[in-house]
Amino acid sequence: MASSLDEIKKFISKELKEFDTHFKESMKSNVSLLDKITHYIAKSKGKQVRPMFVFLSARMFGQTNDSTYISASLVELLHTATLVHDDVVDDAYQRRGFFSINALWKNKIAVLVGDYLLSKGLLLALNNNKYEQLQILSTAVKEMAEGELIQIEKARKLDIVEEVYFDIITKKTASLIAAACGAGASSVTNDKGHINHMIALGETIGICFQIKDDLFDYGQADVGKPLGIDIKEKKMTLPLIYALNNCNKSDKRRIINLIKNKSTDNKVVREVIQFVIDHGGIEYTIEKMKAYQAKAFDMLDQLPQTEASLHFRNLIAFITERKK
């Protein structure tokens, strides 16, 4: 699957190269500390999956243009801002194998940097009259904050059900991938039907993406985050929700009690992971992810079939088959 990602990147290599310059330029500041931090952010960026969705979505309906690069930079600025803030919220000291901003420069500076990136994204859209892209992305940021707050609220009670889990991940993760697809499409077409279809497709892909992320918590691969971190943070993900709904009452009480009171104990984390495996939580979650993948493929098939849509399909496959 790595070769497929390389092929996708090759198809949009010109866009990715130009985007790299555009994104660095969009973060620039006259404050030396900010420039130092944004340079570090640019150096430690991940796979750039969201900008790839922007470019592929645009190429499916036309040719990339200045508006597409603005959309991609807007998506990445807002995404980076939320990651910086997330690391403060989660007290996380690593991100993609690099130290987080709060680990190197402390929480106060990290929060301000997140605010700065958010404002740069808003200004990038406003200064270029990209109101539709701004509407799409602002909606996503609102939903991401709502999803995070719902998750925090539910972690206190550990009373989450499957329906609430899907509401959380739709808001927290899927909304931004939906926005990337919608913004990419809107940069080359005014067809509301196509734009809305891409937003819905992106949401479906985003759900796949988060389910895959949640599965990593129970695996053995080096995925850039410690195994069992969701359990330690009392995040109720789908494998655990399913296992708790498919065991006897005493086991359910015992596991919930362990998570409530001893979630940071590595021995307890291993016990919860084994409990989830024994009660079919992993198999069920994989089935759900594959069902959303199939739905995404079906939605993609409803659009014009081009070389870009073929690479888009491969990117969906990568999302669900990646190793980290």
C-alpha positions as CSV (number, residue, x, y, z in Angstrom):
1,M,0.0,0.0,0.0
2,A,3.0,2.3,0.5
3,S,3.6,2.1,-3.3
4,S,0.0,3.3,-3.9
5,L,0.7,6.3,-1.7
6,D,3.8,7.0,-3.7
7,E,1.8,6.8,-6.9
8,I,-0.8,9.2,-5.5
9,K,1.9,11.7,-4.5
10,K,3.5,11.3,-7.9
11,F,0.2,12.1,-9.6
12,I,-0.1,15.4,-7.6
13,S,3.6,16.0,-7.2
14,K,3.5,19.5,-8.8
15,E,0.6,20.5,-6.4
16,L,2.4,19.1,-3.3
17,K,5.6,20.8,-4.1
18,E,3.9,24.2,-4.7
19,F,1.7,23.7,-1.7
20,D,4.8,23.2,0.5
21,T,6.0,26.7,-0.4
22,H,2.5,28.2,-0.2
23,F,1.9,26.7,3.3
24,K,5.3,28.0,4.7
25,E,4.5,31.4,3.3
26,S,1.0,31.4,4.8
27,M,2.5,30.9,8.4
28,K,5.1,33.7,8.1
29,S,5.3,36.3,10.9
30,N,7.3,39.3,11.9
31,V,7.8,37.8,15.4
32,S,11.0,35.8,15.5
33,L,9.7,33.4,18.1
34,L,6.7,32.6,15.9
35,D,8.8,32.1,12.9
36,K,11.0,29.7,14.8
37,I,8.0,27.7,15.9
38,T,6.3,27.7,12.5
39,H,9.6,26.5,10.9
40,Y,9.6,23.6,13.4
41,I,5.9,22.9,12.5
42,A,6.7,22.8,8.8
43,K,9.7,20.5,9.4
44,S,7.6,18.0,11.5
45,K,4.5,17.8,9.3
46,G,2.9,14.4,8.7
47,K,1.8,12.6,5.6
48,Q,-0.3,15.6,4.4
49,V,-3.3,13.4,3.8
50,R,-5.7,16.4,4.0
51,P,-4.0,18.5,1.4
52,M,-3.9,15.4,-0.8
53,F,-7.7,15.2,-0.5
54,V,-8.0,18.9,-1.4
55,F,-5.9,18.4,-4.6
56,L,-7.5,15.1,-5.7
57,S,-11.0,16.6,-5.1
58,A,-10.1,19.5,-7.3
59,R,-8.6,17.4,-10.0
60,M,-11.7,15.3,-10.2
61,F,-13.7,18.3,-11.4
62,G,-11.1,20.5,-13.1
63,Q,-7.5,21.8,-12.9
64,T,-5.9,23.0,-9.7
65,N,-5.5,26.8,-9.5
66,D,-4.7,29.5,-7.0
67,S,-8.0,28.9,-5.2
68,T,-7.0,25.2,-4.7
69,Y,-3.7,26.2,-3.1
70,I,-5.5,28.6,-0.8
71,S,-7.9,25.9,0.1
72,A,-5.1,23.4,0.9
73,S,-3.2,25.9,3.0
74,L,-6.4,26.9,4.8
75,V,-7.1,23.2,5.6
76,E,-3.6,22.6,6.9
77,L,-3.4,25.9,8.9
78,L,-6.7,25.0,10.7
79,H,-5.7,21.4,11.1
80,T,-2.3,22.4,12.6
81,A,-3.9,24.9,14.9
82,T,-6.3,22.2,16.3
83,L,-3.4,19.7,16.7
84,V,-1.4,22.3,18.7
85,H,-4.4,22.9,20.9
86,D,-5.1,19.2,21.2
87,D,-1.6,18.5,22.6
88,V,-2.2,21.1,25.3
89,V,-5.7,19.6,26.1
90,D,-4.2,16.1,26.2
91,D,-1.0,17.1,27.9
92,A,0.8,15.3,25.1
93,Y,4.6,15.7,24.7
94,Q,5.0,14.0,21.3
95,R,3.4,14.3,17.9
96,R,4.5,12.1,14.9
97,G,7.8,11.3,16.6
98,F,8.6,14.9,17.3
99,F,8.3,16.9,20.5
100,S,5.0,18.8,20.7
101,I,4.9,22.6,20.7
102,N,3.8,22.6,24.4
103,A,6.7,20.2,25.3
104,L,9.3,22.6,23.8
105,W,7.7,26.0,24.5
106,K,5.1,25.3,27.3
107,N,1.3,25.6,27.2
108,K,0.9,29.3,27.2
109,I,3.0,29.7,24.0
110,A,1.4,26.6,22.4
111,V,-2.1,28.1,22.9
112,L,-1.1,31.4,21.4
113,V,0.6,29.6,18.4
114,G,-2.6,27.7,17.8
115,D,-4.6,31.0,17.9
116,Y,-2.1,32.6,15.5
117,L,-2.4,29.7,13.0
118,L,-6.2,29.8,13.2
119,S,-6.2,33.6,12.6
120,K,-3.8,33.2,9.7
121,G,-6.2,30.7,8.1
122,L,-9.2,33.0,8.5
123,L,-7.2,35.9,7.0
124,L,-5.9,33.8,4.1
125,A,-9.5,33.1,3.1
126,L,-10.8,36.6,3.7
127,N,-8.0,38.4,2.0
128,N,-8.6,36.2,-1.1
129,N,-12.4,36.5,-1.0
130,K,-12.7,32.7,-0.5
131,Y,-15.9,32.9,1.5
132,E,-17.3,29.5,0.5
133,Q,-14.1,27.8,1.6
134,L,-14.1,29.8,4.8
135,Q,-17.7,28.7,5.5
136,I,-16.8,25.0,4.9
137,L,-13.7,25.2,7.1
138,S,-15.3,27.3,9.9
139,T,-18.1,24.7,10.2
140,A,-15.5,22.0,10.5
141,V,-13.6,23.8,13.3
142,K,-16.8,24.4,15.2
143,E,-17.7,20.7,15.0
144,M,-14.2,19.6,16.0
145,A,-14.5,21.6,19.2
146,E,-18.0,20.2,19.9
147,G,-16.8,16.6,19.3
148,E,-13.9,17.1,21.7
149,L,-16.2,18.5,24.4
150,I,-18.7,15.7,24.0
151,Q,-15.8,13.2,24.4
152,I,-14.5,14.9,27.5
153,E,-18.0,15.0,29.0
154,K,-18.6,11.3,28.3
155,A,-15.2,10.3,29.7
156,R,-16.3,11.4,33.1
157,K,-19.3,9.0,33.2
158,L,-18.1,6.3,30.7
159,D,-21.7,5.9,29.6
160,I,-21.0,6.2,25.9
161,V,-23.0,4.2,23.4
162,E,-22.2,3.5,19.7
163,E,-24.4,6.3,18.4
164,V,-22.6,8.9,20.5
165,Y,-19.2,7.5,19.5
166,F,-20.1,8.0,15.8
167,D,-21.3,11.5,16.6
168,I,-18.0,12.3,18.3
169,I,-15.8,11.0,15.6
170,T,-17.9,12.6,12.8
171,K,-17.4,15.9,14.5
172,K,-13.8,15.5,15.8
173,T,-12.1,13.9,12.8
174,A,-14.5,13.4,9.8
175,S,-15.5,17.0,9.7
176,L,-12.1,18.2,8.6
177,I,-11.6,15.6,5.9
178,A,-15.1,16.4,4.7
179,A,-14.1,20.1,4.6
180,A,-10.8,19.3,2.7
181,C,-12.8,17.4,0.0
182,G,-15.5,20.1,-0.1
183,A,-13.0,23.0,-0.3
184,G,-11.0,21.2,-3.0
185,A,-14.1,20.7,-5.1
186,S,-15.3,24.3,-4.6
187,S,-12.0,25.7,-5.8
188,V,-12.7,24.5,-9.3
189,T,-16.5,24.1,-9.6
190,N,-19.6,26.0,-8.6
191,D,-21.8,22.9,-8.8
192,K,-23.4,22.7,-5.3
193,G,-24.4,19.1,-5.9
194,H,-20.8,18.0,-6.6
195,I,-19.4,20.1,-3.6
196,N,-22.0,18.6,-1.2
197,H,-21.4,15.1,-2.5
198,M,-17.6,15.6,-1.8
199,I,-18.3,16.8,1.7
200,A,-20.5,13.8,2.4
201,L,-17.8,11.5,0.8
202,G,-15.1,13.1,2.9
203,E,-17.1,12.6,6.1
204,T,-17.5,8.9,5.3
205,I,-13.7,8.6,4.7
206,G,-13.0,10.5,7.9
207,I,-15.1,8.0,9.9
208,C,-12.9,5.2,8.4
209,F,-9.8,7.2,9.3
210,Q,-10.7,7.5,13.0
211,I,-11.9,3.9,13.3
212,K,-8.5,2.8,12.0
213,D,-6.8,5.1,14.5
214,D,-8.8,3.7,17.3
215,L,-7.8,0.1,16.2
216,F,-4.1,1.1,16.5
217,D,-4.6,1.5,20.3
218,Y,-5.0,-2.3,20.5
219,G,-2.3,-3.3,18.1
220,Q,1.4,-3.8,18.2
221,A,2.7,-1.5,15.4
222,D,4.7,1.7,16.0
223,V,1.9,4.1,15.2
224,G,3.3,7.3,16.7
225,K,1.4,7.1,19.9
226,P,1.8,4.7,22.9
227,L,-0.5,1.7,22.8
228,G,-3.4,1.9,25.2
229,I,-3.3,5.7,25.2
230,D,-7.1,6.0,24.6
231,I,-7.7,3.7,27.6
232,K,-5.4,5.7,29.8
233,E,-7.3,8.9,28.7
234,K,-10.6,7.1,29.4
235,K,-11.7,7.6,25.7
236,M,-14.5,5.2,24.9
237,T,-13.7,3.9,21.4
238,L,-15.7,1.4,19.3
239,P,-13.7,-1.8,20.2
240,L,-14.3,-1.1,24.0
241,I,-17.9,0.0,23.5
242,Y,-18.7,-3.2,21.7
243,A,-16.9,-5.4,24.2
244,L,-18.7,-3.7,27.2
245,N,-22.1,-4.2,25.4
246,N,-21.4,-7.9,24.8
247,C,-20.3,-9.2,28.2
248,N,-22.1,-10.0,31.5
249,K,-23.0,-7.2,33.9
250,S,-20.3,-8.1,36.5
251,D,-17.5,-8.0,33.9
252,K,-18.9,-4.7,32.6
253,R,-18.9,-3.2,36.1
254,R,-15.4,-4.5,36.8
255,I,-13.9,-3.1,33.5
256,I,-15.6,0.3,33.9
257,N,-14.4,0.5,37.5
258,L,-10.8,-0.3,36.4
259,I,-10.9,2.4,33.7
260,K,-12.4,4.9,36.0
261,N,-9.9,4.4,38.8
262,K,-6.8,2.8,37.5
263,S,-6.6,3.7,33.8
264,T,-3.0,4.8,34.0
265,D,-1.8,1.5,35.4
266,N,-0.1,-0.4,32.5
267,K,-1.2,-3.8,33.9
268,V,-4.8,-2.6,33.9
269,V,-4.4,-1.3,30.3
270,R,-3.2,-4.7,29.2
271,E,-6.1,-6.3,31.0
272,V,-8.6,-4.0,29.2
273,I,-7.0,-4.6,25.8
274,Q,-7.2,-8.4,26.4
275,F,-10.9,-8.0,27.5
276,V,-11.7,-6.2,24.3
277,I,-10.0,-8.8,22.2
278,D,-11.7,-11.7,24.0
279,H,-15.1,-10.1,23.5
280,G,-14.8,-9.6,19.8
281,G,-14.3,-5.8,19.9
282,I,-11.5,-5.8,17.3
283,E,-13.3,-8.0,14.7
284,Y,-16.5,-5.9,15.1
285,T,-14.7,-2.7,14.6
286,I,-12.8,-3.9,11.5
287,E,-16.2,-4.9,10.0
288,K,-17.6,-1.5,10.7
289,M,-14.6,0.2,9.1
290,K,-14.8,-2.0,6.0
291,A,-18.6,-1.1,5.8
292,Y,-17.7,2.6,5.8
293,Q,-14.9,2.0,3.2
294,A,-17.4,0.2,0.9
295,K,-19.9,3.2,1.4
296,A,-17.1,5.6,0.4
297,F,-16.2,3.6,-2.7
298,D,-19.9,3.5,-3.7
299,M,-20.1,7.3,-3.3
300,L,-17.0,7.7,-5.4
301,D,-18.4,5.5,-8.1
302,Q,-21.3,8.0,-8.5
303,L,-18.9,10.7,-9.7
304,P,-17.2,11.1,-13.1
305,Q,-14.5,8.4,-13.4
306,T,-11.2,10.0,-14.1
307,E,-7.5,9.4,-13.4
308,A,-7.9,11.6,-10.3
309,S,-10.8,9.5,-9.0
310,L,-8.6,6.3,-9.4
311,H,-6.0,7.9,-7.2
312,F,-8.7,9.1,-4.8
313,R,-9.9,5.5,-4.5
314,N,-6.3,4.4,-3.7
315,L,-6.1,7.1,-1.0
316,I,-9.3,5.8,0.6
317,A,-7.7,2.3,0.6
318,F,-4.6,3.7,2.2
319,I,-6.6,5.3,5.0
320,T,-8.0,1.9,6.0
321,E,-5.0,-0.3,5.3
322,R,-2.1,1.9,6.7
323,K,0.2,0.5,9.3
324,K,0.5,3.7,11.3
